[in-house]
């Protein structure tokens, strides 16, 4: 009777050891799968980040080009106004010179 109980206990211990080892193996497998999934998630985030960076750089470049064109157009207007003003002043100077010469003659 005692021998039978001891044998049952030993069998249960062996079963428990097997279950424990299976649990360890399964746990290690789950940990490895989690690590792999983490790496895949990091890779996806890096790819998304790179795409976002490219998009933002492209948008910034387009805005800069637009601003440069606006500034060039504004500069052209200013230069045109200055040119007209110079022409007007030249004409006024020529008229003044002619008046001065004609009144002195």
OpenMM code with the backbone's topology and positions (N, CA, C; nanometers):
from openmm import Vec3, app, unit

residues = "UNK UNK UNK UNK UNK UNK UNK UNK UNK UNK UNK UNK UNK UNK UNK UNK UNK UNK UNK UNK UNK UNK UNK UNK UNK UNK UNK UNK UNK UNK UNK UNK UNK UNK UNK UNK UNK UNK UNK UNK UNK UNK UNK UNK UNK UNK UNK UNK UNK UNK UNK UNK UNK UNK UNK UNK UNK UNK UNK UNK UNK UNK UNK UNK UNK UNK UNK UNK UNK UNK UNK UNK UNK UNK UNK UNK UNK UNK UNK UNK UNK UNK UNK UNK UNK UNK UNK UNK UNK UNK UNK UNK UNK UNK UNK UNK UNK UNK UNK UNK UNK UNK UNK UNK UNK".split()
positions = [
    Vec3(0.0817, -0.1190, 0.0000),
    Vec3(0.0000, 0.0000, 0.0000),
    Vec3(0.0865, 0.1259, 0.0000),
    Vec3(0.1835, 0.1305, 0.0873),
    Vec3(0.2740, 0.2447, 0.0934),
    Vec3(0.3528, 0.2527, -0.0369),
    Vec3(0.3974, 0.1363, -0.0843),
    Vec3(0.4719, 0.1314, -0.2105),
    Vec3(0.3866, 0.1853, -0.3246),
    Vec3(0.2602, 0.1486, -0.3268),
    Vec3(0.1701, 0.1957, -0.4321),
    Vec3(0.1557, 0.3473, -0.4259),
    Vec3(0.1393, 0.3999, -0.3069),
    Vec3(0.1260, 0.5452, -0.2899),
    Vec3(0.2538, 0.6171, -0.3312),
    Vec3(0.3681, 0.5582, -0.2938),
    Vec3(0.4961, 0.6181, -0.3333),
    Vec3(0.5105, 0.6168, -0.4850),
    Vec3(0.4704, 0.5096, -0.5460),
    Vec3(0.4781, 0.4989, -0.6921),
    Vec3(0.3873, 0.6032, -0.7584),
    Vec3(0.2669, 0.6202, -0.7051),
    Vec3(0.1747, 0.7216, -0.7582),
    Vec3(0.2354, 0.8619, -0.7439),
    Vec3(0.2961, 0.8850, -0.6284),
    Vec3(0.3593, 1.0153, -0.6039),
    Vec3(0.4729, 1.0384, -0.7034),
    Vec3(0.5538, 0.9347, -0.7249),
    Vec3(0.6652, 0.9466, -0.8195),
    Vec3(0.6138, 0.9752, -0.9614),
    Vec3(0.5068, 0.9070, -0.9993),
    Vec3(0.4492, 0.9290, -1.1316),
    Vec3(0.3981, 1.0730, -1.1439),
    Vec3(0.3327, 1.1188, -1.0398),
    Vec3(0.2817, 1.2565, -1.0396),
    Vec3(0.3971, 1.3561, -1.0468),
    Vec3(0.5051, 1.3270, -0.9757),
    Vec3(0.6231, 1.4135, -0.9807),
    Vec3(0.6807, 1.4170, -1.1219),
    Vec3(0.6881, 1.3014, -1.1858),
    Vec3(0.7389, 1.2947, -1.3228),
    Vec3(0.6481, 1.3730, -1.4177),
    Vec3(0.5174, 1.3554, -1.4008),
    Vec3(0.4223, 1.4297, -1.4837),
    Vec3(0.4380, 1.5799, -1.4609),
    Vec3(0.4542, 1.6176, -1.3350),
    Vec3(0.4712, 1.7591, -1.3019),
    Vec3(0.6000, 1.8136, -1.3633),
    Vec3(0.7073, 1.7351, -1.3596),
    Vec3(0.8342, 1.7779, -1.4196),
    Vec3(0.8178, 1.7970, -1.5698),
    Vec3(0.7477, 1.7018, -1.6338),
    Vec3(0.7249, 1.7128, -1.7779),
    Vec3(0.6422, 1.8375, -1.8105),
    Vec3(0.5370, 1.8591, -1.7317),
    Vec3(0.4531, 1.9770, -1.7536),
    Vec3(0.5323, 2.1058, -1.7330),
    Vec3(0.6166, 2.1063, -1.6312),
    Vec3(0.6996, 2.2231, -1.6037),
    Vec3(0.7957, 2.2495, -1.7194),
    Vec3(0.8574, 2.1451, -1.7706),
    Vec3(0.9500, 2.1609, -1.8832),
    Vec3(0.8755, 2.2088, -2.0076),
    Vec3(0.7574, 2.1527, -2.0319),
    Vec3(0.6764, 2.1977, -2.1456),
    Vec3(0.6399, 2.3453, -2.1303),
    Vec3(0.6066, 2.3849, -2.0082),
    Vec3(0.5727, 2.5251, -1.9821),
    Vec3(0.6936, 2.6152, -2.0068),
    Vec3(0.8120, 2.5702, -1.9647),
    Vec3(0.9339, 2.6487, -1.9888),
    Vec3(0.9595, 2.6639, -2.1388),
    Vec3(0.9462, 2.5533, -2.2115),
    Vec3(0.9679, 2.5570, -2.3564),
    Vec3(0.8665, 2.6501, -2.4219),
    Vec3(0.7411, 2.6353, -2.3825),
    Vec3(0.6355, 2.7201, -2.4387),
    Vec3(0.6602, 2.8666, -2.4034),
    Vec3(0.7007, 2.8925, -2.2802),
    Vec3(0.7311, 3.0300, -2.2383),
    Vec3(0.8445, 3.0896, -2.3199),
    Vec3(0.9498, 3.0112, -2.3406),
    Vec3(1.0629, 3.0591, -2.4210),
    Vec3(1.0185, 3.0879, -2.5640),
    Vec3(0.9324, 3.0012, -2.6166),
    Vec3(0.8816, 3.0204, -2.7527),
    Vec3(0.7984, 3.1486, -2.7614),
    Vec3(0.7131, 3.1703, -2.6616),
    Vec3(0.6304, 3.2913, -2.6602),
    Vec3(0.7163, 3.4172, -2.6490),
    Vec3(0.8201, 3.4092, -2.5677),
    Vec3(0.9108, 3.5239, -2.5537),
    Vec3(0.9788, 3.5535, -2.6865),
    Vec3(1.0249, 3.4500, -2.7537),
    Vec3(1.0917, 3.4685, -2.8834),
    Vec3(0.9948, 3.5271, -2.9861),
    Vec3(0.8718, 3.4773, -2.9881),
    Vec3(0.7717, 3.5305, -3.0804),
    Vec3(0.7426, 3.6772, -3.0501),
    Vec3(0.7355, 3.7112, -2.9214),
    Vec3(0.7108, 3.8504, -2.8820),
    Vec3(0.8257, 3.9403, -2.9269),
    Vec3(0.9488, 3.8913, -2.9132),
    Vec3(1.0652, 3.9689, -2.9580),
    Vec3(1.0594, 3.9918, -3.1086),
    Vec3(1.0254, 3.8866, -3.1826),
    Vec3(1.0160, 3.8992, -3.3281),
    Vec3(0.9065, 3.9978, -3.3679),
    Vec3(0.7932, 3.9896, -3.3005),
    Vec3(0.6830, 4.0818, -3.3297),
    Vec3(0.7238, 4.2253, -3.2965),
    Vec3(0.7958, 4.2430, -3.1868),
    Vec3(0.8437, 4.3759, -3.1492),
    Vec3(0.9346, 4.4319, -3.2593),
    Vec3(1.0248, 4.3489, -3.3102),
    Vec3(1.1155, 4.3928, -3.4166),
    Vec3(1.0382, 4.4288, -3.5436),
    Vec3(0.9367, 4.3486, -3.5756),
    Vec3(0.8548, 4.3800, -3.6938),
    Vec3(0.7811, 4.5128, -3.6738),
    Vec3(0.7300, 4.5335, -3.5523),
    Vec3(0.6597, 4.6589, -3.5234),
    Vec3(0.7548, 4.7779, -3.5331),
    Vec3(0.8755, 4.7620, -3.4815),
    Vec3(0.9756, 4.8690, -3.4901),
    Vec3(1.0087, 4.8979, -3.6360),
    Vec3(1.0246, 4.7926, -3.7152),
    Vec3(1.0538, 4.8110, -3.8580),
    Vec3(0.9400, 4.8842, -3.9289),
    Vec3(0.8156, 4.8473, -3.8951),
    Vec3(0.7004, 4.9155, -3.9558),
    Vec3(0.6999, 5.0636, -3.9175),
    Vec3(0.7265, 5.0912, -3.7892),
    Vec3(0.7288, 5.2301, -3.7436),
    Vec3(0.8405, 5.3092, -3.8110),
    Vec3(0.9555, 5.2467, -3.8280),
    Vec3(1.0661, 5.3146, -3.8972),
    Vec3(1.0262, 5.3480, -4.0407),
    Vec3(0.9628, 5.2523, -4.1071),
    Vec3(0.9201, 5.2751, -4.2456),
    Vec3(0.8177, 5.3886, -4.2515),
    Vec3(0.7222, 5.3871, -4.1596),
    Vec3(0.6218, 5.4936, -4.1551),
    Vec3(0.6878, 5.6281, -4.1273),
    Vec3(0.7825, 5.6286, -4.0358),
    Vec3(0.8532, 5.7506, -4.0004),
    Vec3(0.9309, 5.8048, -4.1207),
    Vec3(0.9958, 5.7149, -4.1940),
    Vec3(1.0702, 5.7572, -4.3130),
    Vec3(0.9772, 5.8155, -4.4183),
    Vec3(0.8628, 5.7522, -4.4386),
    Vec3(0.7656, 5.8032, -4.5353),
    Vec3(0.7129, 5.9398, -4.4919),
    Vec3(0.6835, 5.9530, -4.3632),
    Vec3(0.6350, 6.0810, -4.3115),
    Vec3(0.7414, 6.1888, -4.3286),
    Vec3(0.8649, 6.1542, -4.2992),
    Vec3(0.9747, 6.2498, -4.3144),
    Vec3(0.9869, 6.2940, -4.4605),
    Vec3(0.9802, 6.1983, -4.5531),
    Vec3(0.9878, 6.2317, -4.6958),
    Vec3(0.8733, 6.3241, -4.7359),
    Vec3(0.7524, 6.2913, -4.6875),
    Vec3(0.6360, 6.3722, -4.7225),
    Vec3(0.6498, 6.5141, -4.6673),
    Vec3(0.6935, 6.5238, -4.5409),
    Vec3(0.7087, 6.6559, -4.4806),
    Vec3(0.8176, 6.7375, -4.5500),
    Vec3(0.9273, 6.6718, -4.5857),
    Vec3(1.0337, 6.7419, -4.6580),
    Vec3(0.9850, 6.7895, -4.7941),
    Vec3(0.9082, 6.7054, -4.8609),
    Vec3(0.8543, 6.7421, -4.9912),
    Vec3(0.7593, 6.8611, -4.9784),
    Vec3(0.6733, 6.8567, -4.8772),
    Vec3(0.5801, 6.9679, -4.8547),
    Vec3(0.6565, 7.0961, -4.8221),
    Vec3(0.7589, 7.0842, -4.7388),
    Vec3(0.8390, 7.2017, -4.7031),
    Vec3(0.9093, 7.2579, -4.8261),
    Vec3(0.9589, 7.1698, -4.9108),
    Vec3(1.0261, 7.2139, -5.0334),
    Vec3(0.9280, 7.2865, -5.1249),
    Vec3(0.8070, 7.2324, -5.1379),
    Vec3(0.7057, 7.2970, -5.2213),
    Vec3(0.6691, 7.4345, -5.1657),
    Vec3(0.6533, 7.4430, -5.0338),
    Vec3(0.6214, 7.5723, -4.9722),
    Vec3(0.7352, 7.6715, -4.9939),
    Vec3(0.8583, 7.6241, -4.9810),
    Vec3(0.9739, 7.7117, -5.0013),
    Vec3(0.9783, 7.7610, -5.1456),
    Vec3(0.9540, 7.6713, -5.2413),
    Vec3(0.9530, 7.7115, -5.3825),
    Vec3(0.8447, 7.8162, -5.4084),
    Vec3(0.7269, 7.7929, -5.3500),
    Vec3(0.6166, 7.8872, -5.3677),
    Vec3(0.6535, 8.0230, -5.3083),
    Vec3(0.7128, 8.0218, -5.1896),
    Vec3(0.7520, 8.1466, -5.1240),
    Vec3(0.8588, 8.2189, -5.2062),
    Vec3(0.9541, 8.1437, -5.2603),
    Vec3(1.0588, 8.2037, -5.3442),
    Vec3(0.9963, 8.2694, -5.4667),
    Vec3(0.9008, 8.2011, -5.5298),
    Vec3(0.8337, 8.2585, -5.6468),
    Vec3(0.7572, 8.3850, -5.6095),
    Vec3(0.6908, 8.3826, -5.4944),
    Vec3(0.6185, 8.5018, -5.4491),
    Vec3(0.7154, 8.6169, -5.4252),
    Vec3(0.8288, 8.5858, -5.3624),
    Vec3(0.9283, 8.6891, -5.3343),
    Vec3(0.9891, 8.7432, -5.4638),
    Vec3(1.0120, 8.6563, -5.5606),
    Vec3(1.0643, 8.7012, -5.6902),
    Vec3(0.9647, 8.7937, -5.7598),
    Vec3(0.8375, 8.7561, -5.7544),
    Vec3(0.7346, 8.8392, -5.8167),
    Vec3(0.7288, 8.9754, -5.7478),
    Vec3(0.7337, 8.9753, -5.6164),
    Vec3(0.7325, 9.1008, -5.5413),
    Vec3(0.8569, 9.1833, -5.5733),
    Vec3(0.9710, 9.1168, -5.5808),
    Vec3(1.0960, 9.1847, -5.6152),
    Vec3(1.0872, 9.2465, -5.7547),
    Vec3(1.0267, 9.1733, -5.8463),
    Vec3(1.0096, 9.2240, -5.9832),
    Vec3(0.9236, 9.3499, -5.9829),
    Vec3(0.8190, 9.3510, -5.9011),
    Vec3(0.7329, 9.4696, -5.8911),
    Vec3(0.8114, 9.5883, -5.8360),
    Vec3(0.8904, 9.5627, -5.7317),
    Vec3(0.9700, 9.6696, -5.6709),
    Vec3(1.0712, 9.7235, -5.7714),
    Vec3(1.1394, 9.6324, -5.8421),
    Vec3(1.2371, 9.6754, -5.9426),
    Vec3(1.1701, 9.7557, -6.0538),
    Vec3(1.0521, 9.7127, -6.0943),
    Vec3(0.9785, 9.7847, -6.1983),
    Vec3(0.9423, 9.9250, -6.1501),
    Vec3(0.8940, 9.9342, -6.0257),
    Vec3(0.8590, 10.0649, -5.9698),
    Vec3(0.9829, 10.1533, -5.9589),
    Vec3(1.0939, 10.0962, -5.9149),
    Vec3(1.2181, 10.1737, -5.9059),
    Vec3(1.2641, 10.2204, -6.0435),
    Vec3(1.2539, 10.1329, -6.1419),
    Vec3(1.2931, 10.1680, -6.2785),
    Vec3(1.2083, 10.2833, -6.3309),
    Vec3(1.0780, 10.2779, -6.3076),
    Vec3(0.9892, 10.3859, -6.3512),
    Vec3(1.0248, 10.5161, -6.2805),
    Vec3(1.0554, 10.5049, -6.1517),
    Vec3(1.0913, 10.6232, -6.0742),
    Vec3(1.2220, 10.6833, -6.1267),
    Vec3(1.3185, 10.5967, -6.1602),
    Vec3(1.4455, 10.6442, -6.2161),
    Vec3(1.4207, 10.7153, -6.3488),
    Vec3(1.3375, 10.6572, -6.4339),
    Vec3(1.3061, 10.7192, -6.5636),
    Vec3(1.2400, 10.8558, -6.5435),
    Vec3(1.1490, 10.8623, -6.4471),
    Vec3(1.0806, 10.9883, -6.4182),
    Vec3(1.1815, 11.0925, -6.3717),
    Vec3(1.2708, 11.0511, -6.2807),
    Vec3(1.3713, 11.1440, -6.2290),
    Vec3(1.4670, 11.1886, -6.3399),
    Vec3(1.5007, 11.0966, -6.4308),
    Vec3(1.5860, 11.1327, -6.5449),
    Vec3(1.5170, 11.2395, -6.6298),
    Vec3(1.3892, 11.2146, -6.6566),
    Vec3(1.3133, 11.3108, -6.7377),
    Vec3(1.3079, 11.4464, -6.6691),
    Vec3(1.2835, 11.4458, -6.5393),
    Vec3(1.2787, 11.5708, -6.4640),
    Vec3(1.4148, 11.6402, -6.4673),
    Vec3(1.5212, 11.5636, -6.4558),
    Vec3(1.6559, 11.6213, -6.4586),
    Vec3(1.6856, 11.6817, -6.5950),
    Vec3(1.6468, 11.6109, -6.7020),
    Vec3(1.6685, 11.6622, -6.8375),
    Vec3(1.5904, 11.7912, -6.8567),
    Vec3(1.4641, 11.7939, -6.8129),
    Vec3(1.3821, 11.9150, -6.8241),
    Vec3(1.4448, 12.0306, -6.7473),
    Vec3(1.4947, 12.0025, -6.6273),
    Vec3(1.5567, 12.1059, -6.5456),
    Vec3(1.6828, 12.1594, -6.6139),
    Vec3(1.7609, 12.0690, -6.6717),
    Vec3(1.8827, 12.1106, -6.7430),
    Vec3(1.8453, 12.1971, -6.8630),
    Vec3(1.7436, 12.1529, -6.9380),
    Vec3(1.7005, 12.2298, -7.0547),
    Vec3(1.6479, 12.3677, -7.0150),
    Vec3(1.5711, 12.3748, -6.9070),
    Vec3(1.5189, 12.5028, -6.8590),
    Vec3(1.6345, 12.5932, -6.8184),
    Vec3(1.7290, 12.5334, -6.7482),
    Vec3(1.8433, 12.6109, -6.7015),
    Vec3(1.9227, 12.6643, -6.8204),
    Vec3(1.9449, 12.5807, -6.9194),
    Vec3(2.0199, 12.6217, -7.0374),
    Vec3(1.9441, 12.7269, -7.1183),
    Vec3(1.8121, 12.7077, -7.1305),
    Vec3(1.7348, 12.8014, -7.2112),
    Vec3(1.7189, 12.9365, -7.1413),
    Vec3(1.7123, 12.9393, -7.0117),
    Vec3(1.6999, 13.0668, -6.9425),
    Vec3(1.8344, 13.1377, -6.9333),
    Vec3(1.9423, 13.0657, -6.9431),
    Vec3(2.0750, 13.1252, -6.9363),
    Vec3(2.1230, 13.1715, -7.0709),
    Vec3(2.0628, 13.1306, -7.1761),
    Vec3(2.1101, 13.1658, -7.3100),
    Vec3(2.0668, 13.3010, -7.3489),
] * unit.nanometer
topology = app.Topology()
chain = topology.addChain("A")
for resn in residues:
    res = topology.addResidue(resn, chain)
    for name in ("N", "CA", "C"):
        topology.addAtom(name, app.Element.getBySymbol(name[0]), res)
